[in-house]
C-alpha cells in the first residue's frame, strides 16, 4: 500500500528533510483551558477571613458639608445659604475654612453675571485660603435627534 506524504513531485522527499510540522491547535486549546481556570479561580483567592467586628458607642465620623458660594445676578453673595457682603466675604470664608481639612469651595454663579465679576469673586475666595475651586453648572440640553 503506497501513499504520498506530500513531499513534492513524485511523492519523494529529499534525503535529510524532516516530516515534522508544528500543530498549533492543541497548544491554543491548552492555553484557553488554562486561561479559563485562572479566570474562575482568581476571585476565590481574594476572599478575606470572616470576623465579627467590635461595636462602638461613638458616632461615625461626620462628613464635612460642602462649602458653596452662590452669587446672584445682582451680585448678592450667599455662603451656604447665609448672606455675606462683598467686603466681608474673605473673612467669612476664612472663618468657615478654619477647622476644615478640605479647603474646597463650590461656586454657583448666575449665568447673567459678567466675566469680570466672577473672576473677582474667585480671586477673593482664593485669597481667603481656598485651595480647590469648583464651578457648579447645569448640563446643556441634548440636541434633538435627526
ABEGO torsion letter per residue (X at the ends): XBBBAGBEBGGBBBBGBBABBBBAAAAAAAAAAAAAAAAAAAAAAABBBBBBBBBBABBBBBBBBBBBBBBBAAGBBBBGGBBBBAAAAAAAAAAAAAABABBBBBBBBBAABBAAAAAAAAAAAAAAGBABBBBBBBBBBBBBBX
